[in-house]
């Protein structure tokens, strides 16, 4: 299904016949799934998450009153039995009481997440992926104004705010609405959020309502004084966007000489202030080979998180879409990010939903898995969780808010306006047909609709819309949808001849010993050699024959060949 731009109606997507690539996906299950699927449990969740006249629910009170020394004697006595049961449960589970009190029971954003999840299961049941009654997090571009003119800016930010941006009172009211719906996390962005004149009022409201707030910035205004004030205002995480570790390349992309030096100093100031700091990078086909160096640079700079942002041709990014990575390059990138995630030297997140699949394909059952754009965990239990909340979260567990109150499924889907906060409540906007559609991964086009990994990935809806005009089409950035990518780029790019592994081969990689054939969209190719041939598009060996330079090192070429080996072992032709 998709939204017809002319009629604004939800239309049925006519899915073309595709040749499915089947995978040996590990079967994982958790006993909690059986419990949460029971109708009686669902009814109980509805009751304990129902808000009373003061806006609180039983589950919230249970958390607030657990081991709380500030309660009066009567309240402590009333909750004594409940607290004893909780203590017994924690002891049996081997969990530290003090840690759980600080990081769960008495941590407002975590309590909100718990209530929202329970409320959502009560309302919708346990669904795959999980549908939520409100977003787990929102990205709020609080102003259009910015002090840079980045070439890839999805917001197409200018040097001045929009004429119709929300007033301070409207912003504070919106924060109250989101808090009332148990939204736990808000990421403040822009434009450049540190330019917004009412930023401090917004941060104060977040702190008052127990909302976890982060700031996404270009870092140029992060002076020691600014960082100290942000920490005092309750900001828990600051994310600084960097385009290259080479100053001249970064400055050229940002449109200002000296931007790199100021942004890097901003990172250092944030780290020195004791704020958890992350480095955000959007790679292109020319810079993807630097991923290892960039991750190491982030570690050396004191960052605790490395965030990869998927390139989406929207905003000013439409003008440079020819710099987008090939599906093979994206596969190599997510494989490398998965490796860094496993090493544990820095937390790694990615807005490319294929990252979740890479954690399964290239990891082990007891390794670290990505549970979404900003989550991770170890072992099979996390793999179970990622089936419910992993992959693209647009309109399902996340939405974006524009400076003028327009709400979209994602910051990279500005063309699909689902509501206006000046005309509707936040709750009314969230409960809309498009968001219901985006929660249904069985109704996707191309390989995304039949993929064995669709509940861990689902494909990027923004990329599908930007490249095809259909929000439910297959993600052309994935190796499993390479035929779609080839068709989209055929008009503007010459056909690259790639070494393709013969369909009868059972193992081995692309490269030496393989016949050279023109890439043809045949079922045989898709069934067995799609990922191998597509990965080869990123290698220097394949590019050398095509007369294209990629800048990949010999080690990176071996990585791609290893990817080929793994795909041949993982994928088999369906009967």
HUPEUR-V701880 format. One line per field, one symbol per residue. ss: DSSP state (h for helix, s for strand, l for the rest). phi: phi as a letter, one per 40 degrees, with the letter a starting at -180 (. if undefined). A space follows every 50 residues. Layout:
BEGIN
ss->???
phi->???
END
This chain:
BEGIN
ss->lssllllllssllllllllllsslllllllhhhhhhllhhhhhhhhhhll lllllllhhhhhhhhlllllllhhhhhhlhhhhhhhhhhhhhhlllhhhh hhhhhllhhhhhhhhhhhhhhhhhllllllllllllssssslllslllll lllllllslllllllllhhhhhhhhhhhhhllllssssslllhhhlllhh hhhhhhhhlllssssssllllllhhhhhhhhhllllssssslllllhhhh hhhhllllhhhhhhhhhhhhhhlllssssssllllllhhhhhhhhhhhhh llllssssllllllhhhhhhhhhlllhhhhhhhhhhhhhhhhhlllssss lllhhhhhhhhllllllssslllllssshhhhhhhhhhhllllslllsss sllllsssllllllllsssslllllhhhhhllhhhhhhllhhhllhhhhl llllllllllhhhhhhhhllllllllllhhhhhhhhhhhhlllllllssl lllllllllllllllsslllllhhhhhhhhhhhhhhlllhhhhhhhllll lllhhhhhhhhhhhhhhhhhsslll
phi->.accccbgccbccccccbccccbccccbabdcccccccdcccccccccbc ccccgbbccccdccccfcccccccccccccccccccdccccccgcccccc ccbbcbbdcccccccccccccccbgcbbcccbcaccabbbccaccacbbc cbcccfcbcacccbcdcccccccccccccccgccbbbcbafbcccdcbdc cccccdcccgccbbbbacgcbccdcccccccccgccabbbcbcaccdccc ccccgacgcccccccccccccccgccbbbbbbcbccbcccdccccccccc cgccbbbcbccbcbfccccbccccccdccccccccccccccccgcacbba cccccccccccbbbcbccbcbicabaabgcccccccccbcgcbdgbbaab bcdcgcbbcaccbcccccibccbbcccccccbcccccccbccbccfcdcb ccbccbbggccccccccbgbcbccccccccbccccccccccbbccccbcb cdcccbagbchdgccbbccbccdccccbbdccccdcccccccccccgbcb gcccccccdcccdddcccccbbccc
END
